[in-house]
Amino acid sequence: MPEPPLLKIQNASVVKNGTFLLNDLNLEIPDGRHTAILGPNGSGKSSLIKLITKQVYPIVREGFQPSVTVFGHERWNIFELRTLLGIVSADLHSAFTGEGSPPGLEAVLSGFFAGLGLARHHVVTPEMLARALKALEEVEAGSLAEKPLDRMSTGEVRRVLIARALVNDPRALLLDEPTTGLDLAARRRFLDTLRGLASQGRTILLVTHHVEEIIPEIESVVLMQNGWVFLEGSKRDVLTSENLSELFDAQITVRESGGYFGAVAG
């Protein structure tokens, strides 16, 4: 029997203040297929992430039967889902870097409890500690174990957050605009780390509006526009000058080099 898809969305609409953020969205992403979801600001990417992570739910409309399944299940204990689907996002970055932020190791350990730090009632076992230290080393962040996140560079925080996502050995990683705020060198190091994780068998689901973030290991691309799927398919079929020009409503030239794609406007 084949494995259920990582994600299957049918007839899903999300409304906020009378505006459709997602409008009858249909999308299926197989487990094991590295996929990028690309679209301009306002295309519905953030709402899609909240739909996947069960932060919002589709509305019920006459004539539609909305369904959102993750790893074959529509209903999830949110804490159990987070052990299977590791999440790294700019929102999570902001949540962890406020005043009194925890040191790197504590932030990683909090991934076992789906929190933003450790509480008194949290019991950290020797196995958890070992896994957290291993995850930090895996993303070359072992030296950050004692450093508070609010004293780290943006790139260092992102590495710690990846380690936090990895402690539960998730089947997939959901990365929402993961290089936001990184300089060119830090972005390259981050993408190299991501490539290593992709080669280890974890499914990568990358949500972005930057074509150059799509690592060579990603096989499929979904283009979003105005809350629905504009186009989906293999990377080379989808990432063309014609398709991206229509998506972004501007003249876009796409070029490929070394497995990476780049897009230039004008």
Secondary structure, DSSP 8 states (H G I E B T S, - for coil): -----SEEEEEEEEEETTEEEEEEEEEEE-TT--EEEE--TTSSHHHHHHHHTTSS-----TT---EEEETTBS---HHHHHHHEEEEEHHHHHHHSSTT--BHHHHHHGGGTTSSS--TT----HHHHHHHHHHHHHTT-GGGTTSBGGGS-HHHHHHHHHHHHHTT--SEEEEESTTTT--HHHHHHHHHHHHHHHTTT-EEEEEES-GGG--TT--EEEEEETTEEEEEEEHHHHS-HHHHHHHHTS-EEEEEETTEEEEEE-
